[in-house]
Amino acid sequence: MTTTLLVTGATLADGTRTDLVVRDGRISEVGTGLSATGARVIDADGLTALPGLVDLHTHLREPGFEHSETVLTGSRAAAIGGFTAVHAMANTSPVADTAGVVEQVESLGRRAGYVTVRPIGAVTVGLAGQQLSEIGAMANSRARVRVFSDDGKCVSDALLMRRALEYVKTFDGVVAQHAQEPRLTEGAQMNEGVVSGELGLAGWPAVAEEAIIARDVLLAQHVGARVHICHLSTAGSVEVVRWAKARGIRVTAEVTPHHLMLTEELVRSYDARYKVNPPLRRQEDVLALRAGLADGTIDIIATDHAPHPSESKDCEWTAASMGMVGLESALSVVQASVVDNGMLDWNDIARVLSSTPAAIGRLDGYGDGIAVGAPAEFTLYDSSASRVFDTDALAGQGRNSPFLQLRLPGRVVATVHQGYPTVLDGQLIAEETVSAAAARAAGGTHG
């Protein structure tokens, strides 16, 4: 595979039309009428060029749950969705609570070559919430972990949370909190409200999320550390984060694509594809989340990609696992939710899906934009396309997408990672080709 690419006629996020030349993993030229002898030419006429997307919240399941997903299959799902870097959550088996496990995950990602895989370390040993994990060892490991989370479980012990914030502050890391007060959500099956009452399902109150966020922003203020709130889902949570930011507290927050589009009304179908943690909320919450993203209260969009085998979803609601796959559909769902209605433009999308998540995760060389000298990490996206989203669009192992059979806008046409294509013409490049390109790029200019 050539190390030189010529991208012609691309439209940047600000509307500027341009050509790009990529050499040796970096963008070497930006302008009109460019040429490059021997280059592989990618016709980007009518396509939007975005900096490679960065996901701060991905479940790759390996090690331990390879029947749900692997680092390779999850990386392929990410690439087809336009991502060039993902942060892999720690709820594996063994849990990513030691330097050895996070280095294993990082190595698997590097070998696969479709995206950069940055492991997230567990806050507590075994996600058990009893004692802090090897935070310092993971931070100093080859994986250079900077984000720590027990996602899937809340760090509910206030003293442990304080100690974790104090620890990560020493190297400018961040604790990403799964905000769920466990005592308020025991046995919960869906959002608490009128619909849960009608369906007879145990309710999941909004205050269970909001109370933890309120506690943790105050702890972060006390310690002077960074805290990140995973998958915000309620209007009240947006207000708490807005309050904290107004007081200068170092808090960032994310929202998922599915919480920007879907509501609790879908649970009436008892289709377990709609069972997720935190649960789908009211339409009023969806609108508040969109508004919070538009005004900057919510910093980023993160997928919370959570694949499960079919038997974990093709069952009665109360027995089904929680989670949805989201890497492959993310950009289309975001376009439908906040771009096509004018709430955000493509510059905003570059910010919330690339530059800011890279900054929160301290991921150097990502989210730098499309400019001369920047690492060649970008996505070419056809926002004018329209498709019925089906299983053919899913590149990972999980089929538990809530968007199947919905008509969604847009399509990722190409993804370029470390200067080589991982997706062209909407199709994944073969594993052996990507792996060989990754090997050539090893020890390169960023990551």
N, C-alpha and C positions, 0 to 999 in steps of 0.2 A: 504494500500500500504506500503510495506516494506521501511524503511529508508536506507537500505543498498543495494548498487548496485555493481556488479562485471562486469566490461567491459573487455573483453578478446581480445587480438590481434589487438588493435587499432594502427594505424600509425599516429604519431604526425606530426605536420606541418614541422618539420625538417627531417622527414623520419625515425625517430626512431620508432621501433615497441615495444609496451608495453601493460601491463594490468593496469587497474585502479580499485581502491576500493573507493567507496563513502559511507561515514557514516555521518549521521546527518548534511547534507547540505554541507559537505566539502569533498575534495579529501584527503583521509587518507593514501593511499598507491599508489605508482607508481613503476612498475617493471615488470619482467617477472615471469611467473609461480605462480601468486598470487592466493589465495583462500580466501573465506569469507563465513563462515557457515551461512546458511539461507538467503544468498543474492539473489537478482534477477539478473540473468545472462543475459548480452547483448553481443552477439557474434559480434565483430567488425572486423572480419577478412576481409581485403581488403578495410576497411573504413578509411578515414582521420578524425582524431579527431581535431577539431578546437575549440578555446575558443568561448563561446556563442557570436553570432553576436549582435552588438549594432547599432541600427539605430538612427541617429541624426535628422531625418526628416520624420515624419510619420503624416498623417492626419487620425485621428480616428473618427472625425466628431461629436462625442458626447461631450457635450449636444447640442441638437438643430437640428441635421441633421441625426437622427437615421435611416432614410430611405436609407441613403447612406452607413453608417457603424456605429458600436457601439464600445465601448472600448472592449467588449467581442469578437465580431467578428473580429475586427482588431487584437486583441491579438492572436486569433487562426490563422489568416493569418501569423502573425509574427512567431509563433512557428513552423508552417509547413515549413517556409522558413529558419529555423535554428537560428532565433533570440531569445535572452533571455531578451533583454531590448530594449525599443523604447522610443523616445522622441516625445510627442504628440503636434502638432502645435496648435496655439492659435485661429485659425479662426473658432471657434464654435459659437453657439448662445444660451446663451450669450457668448460673447468673453471671453477668459481666460485672463482677465485683472485685476482680483481681487484675493485675497487669497482664498475666498470661492470657486470660480470656479476651480482653480488649485487643491485645496484639494479634490473637488468632483471627478475630473478626476483621481487623484492618488488613491483615495479610490476605484473607480470602477475597476481600474487595479489590485489592490491588491486582491479584491474580486474574480475577474476572475481567476487569478493565473497562466495564461499561460506565461506571461512575466512580468518583472518590467516595469511599465509605469511611466515615468518621464515627467510631464507636462512642456511645454515651455510657458512662459508668454508673453503676448503682450507687445510691446514697448510703444504703444500709446493707449489711451482709445478708445475702440470700433474699433481699427485698422483705426481710422479716420485720423491719422497723424496730430492732432491738439494739443494734450497735452500728457505728459507722463502718463503712467498707474501707478498702485500701485506697482512699481518695488520692493521697499524695503519690503512691506508687503508680497509679493509673495516669496521673497528670504527667509524671516524669517518664513514662514508658514510651516506646516507639510510636504508639498510637496518639500520644499527646492529647489526652482527653481533657476537654475544657467544660463539658456539659455533664451534669450528674442528675440522675432522675430515677425514682422508683416507679416510673409510670406503669399504670395498671393497679398500683396501690399508692395511697397517700402517705407521705411522711407525716403521720398524725400527731406524733409526740413533739410537743413544742420545744422541749429542751434539745432533742436530737436535731430538729430543724435549725435551731439557733447554732448549734455546734457545726453543722454542715456549712451554713452560711459563713461562719467565721473561718472555716478551713479553706473554702474555695476562694475567699477574698484574698488569701495570701498569694495566689497566682492569677488573679483576675478571672477565675472561673465563674460558673453560674449554676445554681440549683434550679432545675425545671420541675415544678411541683404539679402533681396530679391532684387537683383540688377537690377532694371528696371526703367529707367527714364520715368515717365508717359507721359510727353509731346511728347516724341519721339516714343511712342508706341500706341497712341490713335487709336483704331479701328484695330490694327494689328492682323493678322490672321495666319501668318507663318513667317519663316525666310525671310528677305529681300534679294533678289538676282534674279538670272536668272529665277529660277523656279516660284517665286511669280509673276514675270512679265508675264511669260507664262500663268499662271493660273488666272491672274487677281485678286489675293488676296492681301490685304493690307500687306505691308512688315514690319517686325520687325527687325530693324537694330541691328547689333552686337554692335555698339557704344552705344546703349541705356543701355546695360549691362556694358560695359567696362568703361564708364564715371563715373558711380556710384561707381564701385569698386575703381577706381583711387581716387575719392574724399574721400571715406571712409577709405582707407588705410592711406591717409594723415591725416585725422582726428584722426585715431587711434594712429598715430605717435605723433601728437601734444598733445594728452591727455595722452598717455602712457597706453592705454587700449587694451583689446583684441577685435578683430572683426573677425567674421566668415562669409565667403561668401557662400551663398546657391547655389546649382545647377549651377556651372560654365558650360557654354555651348559654348564658342567661343575660338578660338586660341588666339585672342587678350587679352581675360580675363586671360588666362594662363600666358601670357607675363607680364601683370600688376602685378599679384600675385608674379611671379618670381622676378620682379624688387623690389617689396616691401620687400620680404623676404631677398633679398641680402642686404638690408639696415637695417635689424634687426627689422623691423616693426612686431608687434605681430598679424599677420594675419594667419588664417587657411582657408581652402577651401574644398568644397566637389564637387563630380561629381556623377550623377545618373547612374545606369546601362543602362538605355535607351539612354542616351547621349553618352555612350561608344560604342553603337552598331548601332543605327538607324540614318538615314539621312532624309533630307527634301524631297528626291525623293519619299518617301512613301506617301507624301501629294497628289501626283498626283491621287491617288485612291479616294480622298475625303472621306476616311474612318476616322470618327471622333475619333477613338481609337488613332490616331496619332496626335491629337491636344493636345498640352501640353504647359505649361508655365515654363521656357522659351521654345521656339519652337525647334523642331529638326533642326539641322544646316547642313552644308555642310560636305562632306566626309573629307575635309581638317581639319575641326574643330574636328571631331571624332578622327582623327589620332593625333592631337595636344593634345587633352584631355587624350588619352591613354599615350602619351609620358610624359605629365605633371604628371600623376599619377605614372608612373614608376620612374621618377627622383625625386619625393618627393615634387614637387611644389604644387600639389594637395594632401591634407593630407588624405582624407577619401572618401569612397563611401557611399552615403546615398540614400535611395530609392525614397523619395518624393512620397510615396504611397498615391494616391489621388482617392479614390473610388467615383463613381457617379452612380445614378440609370440609368437604361437602357434608359429611355426617354430623359436623358440629353446627350446621345451619339448617339442614333438611330434617327438622324435627320440631316438636312442639315448642312454643315460644319460651316457656319457663326453663326448658332444658338447654336451649340454644346458647352458644357462646356469643359474647359481645364483640363487635368489631366489623369493620368494612374495609375492603381494599379501595385505594384512592389514588395511587400514583398515576395510573394510565389516564384517568378521567379528570385530573385536577384542573388543568388549564382550561378545558372546555367548560367545566362547572363554574369556575371563577368568571370566565367570560360571560356566561349566562346570568350569573348572580349580580355582578357589580360593574361589568364593563359595558355590556349592551344597553344597560339602563342609564349610563352616563355618570355613575357614581365614582368610578375610577377610570383613568386612561392607561395607556400602555407604559408610560413612564412610572405610574404608580405600581403597576404590576411588576415591573422590573425591581422596584424597591421592596415590595412585600413578599415576593417570591424568589428573590436572588440576593440583592445587596444587604438587606437588613438581616435575614437569617444567617448569612455568612458572617456578618459582624457579630451577632449574638453568640454564635458558635466559635468565634475567633478562628475562622477558617480562611487562612491567607490564600490569595490568588483566585478567589471566587467572588462573584458579584462586583467585579471591577468595571463592568461595562464593556462596550465595544469601542476600543480606541487603539491607536498604534502603541505597541509595546505590551498590551494587556494579554494575559494568558488566553488562548483560544478555547474559550468555554462559552458556547452560545447555542441557541435554539432558533430554528426557522419555523414560523407558525403561520398557518393559513387561517386567518380569523373569518374569512368569508365562506369557508366550507361549512357544511352541515351534514350530520350523519346520525343514523340510529345506532346508539352505542350498544354493542353486543359482545358476546364472549370472544369473538375474533379479535377484539381490540385489547384483550387482556393478555399481557406477556408474562406475568408471574403465574404462580401456581394457584393462587386464590381466585375463586369465581364468585365470591360473596360481595358483589358490587350492588349498591342500591340504585345504580343508574342504568341497569340493563333494560333495554328496549325503550329508553327515552331518547328523543331527538335532541342532540346537543350540538352547539355551534363549535366550529374550529377543529383543526387537526394539526398535530405536530408532523411536519414534513421531514425535518432533519435535525439531528442533535450532534454537536461536535464537542468532544471531550479531549483535553490535552492535545488539541490540534488534529485529531483523527476522528472521522465520522463513526458514530455508533448506530445512527439511524439515517437512512437515506430513502427518499421517496416514500416515507411513511413506514418503511420496513426495517427491522433490526438487521444490522450487519452480523454475519456469521460469527459464532463464538471464537473459532480458531483465528479468524482475521483480527478480531478485536483484541484477543489475548496476545497475538504477536505484536500488534501496534502498541499495546500497553507495555510489553516487555521492552520495546525499543525506546519508549518514553520514560522508562524507569530511571529514577535519579535525575529527572528533568528539572524544569524551572520553577515549579510551584507545587502546592499540595499540602 
